[in-house]
């Protein structure tokens, strides 16, 4: 758990997020945030955007492609080392 920052709640229920957290989570004036109750706590987080999701899917596709290429090489090495493996059907 990180450093605890205390803030006073204004008369209208407003708080100011610490600058370090706004910068770390790329939250600027006018940005939307999500606020919910979770396990008896108030959770504030930046919503996931379509661009965030697309970037995540692209990164996962790259990982899978790399894994496929690596396993292809391993499979070829195994075939060369072991020779033909009989079909057990």
N, C-alpha and C positions, 0 to 999 in steps of 0.2 A: 504494500500500500504506500502511496506517495505522501508527500508533505501535506499536512492539513492546512487549509486556508480558511479563515473565518471572515464572514461578511455579515453586515447588518441588513436586515430586511426593511425596506422602506415602508412608509405608510400605505402605499398602494400595492404592497407585496412584491416589489421589484428587488432584484439583487444584481450586482455587477460581477460577471465572471472575471477571474484574475487574468491579466494580460498574457501571462505565460501559458495558461490553458487555452485561451482563445487562439494564440499563435500555434501551439502544438496541434490543436484539432482543426485549424484553419476555419475558425468561426469569426465572421465579421458582422458589422452592423447590417441589419436587414435579413440576415440568414435565418432560416428556420431551424429550430431545435425541437426534439421530442422530450416531453416530461411525463413520467409515469411513476406509479407506486409499485415497488417490487420488493417483496419480503420485508415489508415494514420500513422501507427506505424510499427516498425520493431519488430517482435516477434521471439525469439530464444527459442526452446524447444527440449527436448530429445524425440525422437520418441518412440512410444509404440511398444514394442516387442511382439512376439508371446507368450513368457513366461509371460509377464505382462498381456496380454489378458487372458491366461489360468488361471492365479491366480485370476483374477477378476471374471471369470466365476465360478471358484470353490467356491469363497467366496459368490457369489450370490446364488449358489445352496445350500450352507450350510444355508444361511438366509431363503431361501424358505422352506427347510426341517424343520428348527426350527419353522417357522410360521405354517406349516402344523401340526406339532406335538402339538403345543399350541392350535390351533383351534380344533383339534380332541378332546383334553381334554375338551375344553369349550363346544363343541357340546354334549359330553357325559354328562357333568354336567347339561346342559339344558334339555336333554332328561330325566334325573333322576328327575329333579325338576318339569318339565312340564308334564311328561308322554307322551303318544303317542299323536301326533298331527294329526288331521284328514287330509286326502288327499283331496284337494279341486278340483280335476279334475272332 
